[in-house]
Amino acid sequence: MRIPLNDPDRSDHDSLLPANQSLRGYDDVGSDAEHEFVPLRDEFPELYGQMLVANEQISNAGTLSIWILLFANVLICVGIHKAWVAAPLGIPVANLQSWGVYLLITIFFIIVFSMYTTYAEKAAYRRMRDSIEAELRKQRQTFPWLLAQIHGDESLKSLAEQLRGDLGTLHQ
Protein backbone atom coordinates (compact mmCIF):
# COMPACT_ATOMS: atom_id res chain seq x y z
CA MET A 1 0.00 0.00 0.00
CA ARG A 2 1.41 3.39 -0.98
CA ILE A 3 1.20 6.33 1.43
CA PRO A 4 -0.12 9.50 -0.23
CA LEU A 5 2.32 12.44 -0.41
CA ASN A 6 0.14 14.66 1.76
CA ASP A 7 -0.32 12.03 4.54
CA PRO A 8 0.79 13.39 7.94
CA ASP A 9 2.00 9.88 8.99
CA ARG A 10 4.55 9.83 6.18
CA SER A 11 8.15 10.03 7.45
CA ASP A 12 10.76 12.47 6.18
CA HIS A 13 12.60 9.61 4.46
CA ASP A 14 9.52 8.71 2.42
CA SER A 15 9.21 12.26 1.12
CA LEU A 16 12.70 12.02 -0.41
CA LEU A 17 11.67 9.18 -2.74
CA PRO A 18 10.06 9.71 -6.12
CA ALA A 19 6.38 8.81 -6.26
CA ASN A 20 7.06 5.64 -8.27
CA GLN A 21 9.47 4.05 -5.72
CA SER A 22 8.91 2.42 -2.36
CA LEU A 23 11.38 2.34 0.51
CA ARG A 24 12.62 -1.06 -0.60
CA GLY A 25 13.70 0.31 -3.96
CA TYR A 26 11.26 -1.71 -6.01
CA ASP A 27 9.84 0.02 -9.03
CA ASP A 28 6.06 0.31 -8.68
CA VAL A 29 5.74 1.15 -12.37
CA GLY A 30 6.19 -1.57 -14.97
CA SER A 31 5.59 -5.27 -15.02
CA ASP A 32 7.41 -8.10 -13.28
CA ALA A 33 8.20 -9.60 -16.70
CA GLU A 34 10.86 -6.93 -17.22
CA HIS A 35 12.84 -8.30 -14.27
CA GLU A 36 12.13 -11.99 -14.76
CA PHE A 37 14.89 -14.38 -13.69
CA VAL A 38 16.01 -16.74 -16.44
CA PRO A 39 17.41 -20.01 -15.06
CA LEU A 40 20.94 -20.94 -16.05
CA ARG A 41 19.74 -24.17 -17.71
CA ASP A 42 17.54 -22.15 -20.08
CA GLU A 43 20.00 -19.34 -20.81
CA PHE A 44 23.18 -21.48 -21.18
CA PRO A 45 22.10 -25.11 -21.83
CA GLU A 46 25.57 -26.34 -22.92
CA LEU A 47 27.19 -24.97 -19.78
CA TYR A 48 24.44 -26.39 -17.59
CA GLY A 49 24.81 -29.79 -19.25
CA GLN A 50 28.56 -29.82 -18.64
CA MET A 51 27.96 -28.87 -15.04
CA LEU A 52 25.46 -31.72 -14.59
CA VAL A 53 28.05 -34.17 -15.95
CA ALA A 54 30.73 -32.72 -13.66
CA ASN A 55 28.41 -32.89 -10.66
CA GLU A 56 27.60 -36.53 -11.39
CA GLN A 57 31.27 -37.44 -11.70
CA ILE A 58 32.08 -35.65 -8.45
CA SER A 59 29.16 -37.34 -6.67
CA ASN A 60 30.18 -40.80 -7.90
CA ALA A 61 33.87 -40.36 -7.12
CA GLY A 62 35.04 -42.91 -4.60
CA THR A 63 31.77 -44.87 -4.45
CA LEU A 64 33.45 -48.15 -5.40
CA SER A 65 36.06 -47.66 -2.69
CA ILE A 66 33.46 -48.02 0.07
CA TRP A 67 32.84 -51.63 -0.94
CA ILE A 68 36.54 -52.43 -1.27
CA LEU A 69 37.38 -50.86 2.09
CA LEU A 70 34.37 -52.48 3.79
CA PHE A 71 35.41 -55.88 2.45
CA ALA A 72 39.03 -55.31 3.56
CA ASN A 73 37.86 -54.22 7.02
CA VAL A 74 35.69 -57.31 7.48
CA LEU A 75 38.39 -59.60 6.09
CA ILE A 76 41.07 -58.24 8.46
CA CYS A 77 38.79 -58.32 11.51
CA VAL A 78 37.57 -61.86 10.75
CA GLY A 79 41.16 -62.91 9.96
CA ILE A 80 42.30 -61.70 13.36
CA HIS A 81 39.31 -63.21 15.14
CA LYS A 82 39.71 -66.62 13.48
CA ALA A 83 43.54 -66.45 13.74
CA TRP A 84 43.95 -66.73 9.94
CA VAL A 85 46.62 -64.04 9.94
CA ALA A 86 48.74 -65.72 12.64
CA ALA A 87 50.46 -68.28 10.39
CA PRO A 88 51.16 -66.14 7.29
CA LEU A 89 52.39 -63.14 9.28
CA GLY A 90 54.03 -65.14 12.04
CA ILE A 91 52.55 -62.99 14.80
CA PRO A 92 50.49 -64.05 17.81
CA VAL A 93 46.97 -62.73 17.38
CA ALA A 94 45.61 -63.74 20.78
CA ASN A 95 46.34 -60.26 22.13
CA LEU A 96 44.63 -58.63 19.14
CA GLN A 97 41.36 -60.55 19.46
CA SER A 98 39.30 -57.87 21.19
CA TRP A 99 36.48 -55.52 20.23
CA GLY A 100 38.72 -52.54 20.87
CA VAL A 101 41.14 -53.65 18.15
CA TYR A 102 38.27 -54.30 15.75
CA LEU A 103 36.89 -50.84 16.49
CA LEU A 104 40.28 -49.22 15.87
CA ILE A 105 40.64 -51.08 12.56
CA THR A 106 37.15 -49.94 11.53
CA ILE A 107 37.88 -46.32 12.49
CA PHE A 108 41.11 -46.52 10.50
CA PHE A 109 39.21 -47.68 7.41
CA ILE A 110 36.59 -44.93 7.87
CA ILE A 111 39.36 -42.32 7.94
CA VAL A 112 41.02 -43.85 4.86
CA PHE A 113 37.68 -43.90 3.05
CA SER A 114 37.00 -40.27 3.93
CA MET A 115 40.43 -39.14 2.76
CA TYR A 116 40.22 -41.15 -0.45
CA THR A 117 36.73 -39.88 -1.26
CA THR A 118 37.82 -36.27 -0.75
CA TYR A 119 40.82 -36.85 -3.03
CA ALA A 120 38.67 -38.57 -5.68
CA GLU A 121 36.09 -35.75 -5.64
CA LYS A 122 38.79 -33.11 -6.07
CA ALA A 123 40.39 -35.10 -8.89
CA ALA A 124 37.02 -35.43 -10.67
CA TYR A 125 36.46 -31.69 -10.28
CA ARG A 126 39.93 -30.84 -11.63
CA ARG A 127 39.26 -33.02 -14.70
CA MET A 128 36.04 -31.12 -15.47
CA ARG A 129 37.14 -27.63 -14.41
CA ASP A 130 38.93 -26.83 -17.69
CA SER A 131 35.93 -27.66 -19.87
CA ILE A 132 33.63 -25.59 -17.65
CA GLU A 133 36.12 -22.72 -17.67
CA ALA A 134 36.31 -22.84 -21.48
CA GLU A 135 32.52 -22.70 -21.73
CA LEU A 136 32.42 -19.79 -19.27
CA ARG A 137 34.95 -17.86 -21.34
CA LYS A 138 32.90 -18.54 -24.45
CA GLN A 139 29.86 -17.10 -22.68
CA ARG A 140 31.99 -14.23 -21.22
CA GLN A 141 31.18 -15.18 -17.64
CA THR A 142 33.26 -15.86 -14.53
CA PHE A 143 33.39 -18.54 -11.82
CA PRO A 144 31.92 -16.23 -9.13
CA TRP A 145 29.00 -15.51 -11.49
CA LEU A 146 28.57 -19.25 -12.02
CA LEU A 147 28.60 -19.94 -8.30
CA ALA A 148 25.94 -17.29 -7.76
CA GLN A 149 23.80 -18.83 -10.52
CA ILE A 150 23.94 -22.38 -9.15
CA HIS A 151 23.56 -21.45 -5.48
CA GLY A 152 20.72 -23.52 -4.05
CA ASP A 153 20.44 -25.82 -7.09
CA GLU A 154 20.33 -29.29 -5.52
CA SER A 155 21.19 -30.97 -8.83
CA LEU A 156 24.57 -29.17 -8.77
CA LYS A 157 25.31 -29.37 -5.04
CA SER A 158 28.59 -31.32 -5.29
CA LEU A 159 29.94 -29.03 -8.01
CA ALA A 160 28.98 -25.93 -6.00
CA GLU A 161 30.88 -27.26 -2.98
CA GLN A 162 34.00 -27.80 -5.09
CA LEU A 163 33.65 -24.35 -6.69
CA ARG A 164 33.36 -22.67 -3.29
CA GLY A 165 36.50 -24.43 -2.12
CA ASP A 166 38.41 -23.65 -5.30
CA LEU A 167 37.24 -20.09 -5.97
CA GLY A 168 40.24 -18.45 -4.37
CA THR A 169 42.72 -20.33 -6.55
CA LEU A 170 41.00 -19.97 -9.93
CA HIS A 171 42.58 -17.77 -12.56
CA GLN A 172 39.92 -15.75 -14.29
CORWO-V757024 format. One record per backbone hydrogen bond with DSSP energy under -0.5 kcal/mol. CO is the residue of the C=O (numbers start at 1). NH is the residue of the N-H. E is the energy in kcal/mol with one decimal. If there is no record, write none. Layout:
co nh e
CO NH E
CO NH E
This chain:
co nh e
4 7 -1.6
7 10 -1.3
11 15 -1.2
12 16 -0.6
13 16 -0.7
14 17 -1.1
18 21 -1.7
20 28 -2.3
20 29 -0.5
22 25 -1.5
26 22 -1.3
26 28 -0.6
31 34 -0.9
32 35 -1.0
33 36 -1.1
37 39 -0.6
39 42 -0.9
39 43 -2.1
40 44 -3.0
44 48 -2.4
45 49 -2.4
46 50 -2.3
47 51 -2.2
48 52 -2.1
49 53 -2.1
50 54 -2.5
51 55 -2.7
52 56 -2.2
53 57 -2.3
54 58 -2.5
55 59 -2.7
56 60 -2.1
57 61 -0.8
58 61 -0.6
60 63 -1.9
62 66 -0.7
63 67 -0.6
64 67 -0.6
64 68 -1.6
65 69 -3.0
66 70 -2.3
67 71 -2.4
68 72 -2.4
69 73 -2.5
70 74 -2.5
71 75 -2.7
72 76 -2.5
73 77 -2.5
74 78 -2.9
75 79 -2.5
76 80 -2.3
77 81 -2.5
78 82 -2.9
79 84 -2.0
79 85 -1.2
80 83 -0.7
83 86 -0.5
83 87 -0.5
84 88 -0.7
85 89 -1.6
86 90 -1.4
86 91 -0.8
93 96 -0.8
93 97 -0.9
94 97 -0.5
96 98 -2.2
98 102 -1.9
99 103 -2.5
100 104 -2.2
101 105 -2.5
102 106 -2.3
103 107 -2.7
104 108 -2.4
105 109 -2.2
106 110 -2.2
107 111 -2.3
108 112 -2.5
109 113 -2.6
110 114 -2.4
111 115 -2.5
112 116 -2.7
113 117 -2.7
114 118 -2.2
115 119 -2.2
116 120 -2.9
117 121 -2.5
118 122 -2.1
119 123 -2.3
120 124 -2.3
121 125 -2.3
122 126 -2.6
123 127 -1.9
124 128 -1.4
125 129 -2.0
126 130 -0.7
128 132 -2.0
129 133 -2.8
130 134 -2.3
131 135 -1.9
132 136 -2.4
133 137 -2.4
134 138 -2.0
135 139 -1.8
136 141 -2.7
137 140 -0.9
142 146 -2.2
143 147 -2.7
144 148 -2.1
145 149 -2.0
146 150 -2.1
147 151 -0.8
150 153 -2.3
152 154 -0.9
153 156 -1.8
154 157 -1.2
156 160 -2.4
157 161 -2.0
158 162 -1.8
159 163 -2.7
160 164 -2.5
161 165 -1.8
162 166 -1.6
163 167 -1.5
166 169 -1.6
166 170 -0.8
167 170 -0.5
170 172 -0.6
